[in-house]
Amino acid sequence: MNETRKAFRLIVVKYRRQAELFADAPKYHVIVSNRVASTADTLICYRQRGETSENGIKELKIGFGMERMPCGQFAANAAFFSASASSSTTCSCCSSTPL
């Protein structure tokens, strides 16, 4: 961070740990951002960044049988993953457009 020429800011969030052995020590979480939005908006964006990807992974696992790969061969598993991911994309595109 010392050699960057771009402006950035550090957002430090302090919160207490729950059910911790040493309950007196707070926990700190640091976010480095170059967004021009307010601190609250940056925190909201940072905390929501993984929701879409996690839901996509959950849908692949549950809806398309991706809990386990079918065999121990890399090429076969790659083909299975590609077919499942493309069918998931096709289904999501078809479900979002009205007929």
N, C-alpha and C positions, 0 to 999 in steps of 0.2 A: 504494500500500500504506500510505501514511502516514495516509490519512483513513478507513480501515476501522475498524469497531468490533468486528469479529469476530476471534477468535483464529486464528492460523495459525502454521505453522512453516516454516522453510526447511531443506531437506535438500540438502546439498552432497556430491556424489559426485566423488571425484578418481581419475583413472586415467591411465595412461601411453598415449601415442599409439604406434601400431605403424607401423613402416617410415616414419617421418617424417624430414624433413630436419633439423629441430631436435629431436632425440630427448630432450633434457634437460627440455623444458618439458612439464609434465603438463597434462592437459585437465580442466576442471571442468564439471560439469553440475549445474544448480540446479533443484530441484523445490519449488514452493510448494504446501502442502497444508493442509487444515483437517480431515483425517481424524483420528479419535482412536485409530486402530490404531497398532501399533508401527512404528518406522522400517522394519524389514525387510518387514513386511506392506505398507506403503505403497509401497515400491520394487517389490515383486512385482506389485502391482496396477497401478502406473504402467507397468511394462515390458510387461505383458500386454494393455493396453487396446486395441491396434490389431490383435491377432491375428484377432478375429472379423470385423472389417470388411474386412481384407485378404483373408481367405479367401473372403468373400462376393463381392468384386470379381473375384477369380480365377475363381470358379465361374461368374459371369455371363459373363466373357470367354470361357472355354474351353467351357463346357457349353451356352451359349445363343447363340453366334455374335456376341458383342458386342465382338470385337476392333476392328472398324471400323463406323462408322455407314453405312447403305446409300446415302445421297445427301447433297447439299449443302444441302437445305432443312431449316430448323429444325423446322417442324411435322411433317414426315415422320419425322425422326430422333427427335423426342419421342414420337411414336406407337409407333415401333419399340422405343424404350427402355422405354416403359410396358408394352407387351405382353410383352417379354422379362423384365422385372422381375416382373410379376405371374405369369408362367408359372414363373419360378424360385421364387417364394414358394409357389405351389401345389404344385410338385414337392417342396419341402422339407417342407411340412406333411404331404403324403401319405406321404413316405418315413419320417417319424418316428412315425407312428401305425401300429400293427400291424393287419393285416386279419383 
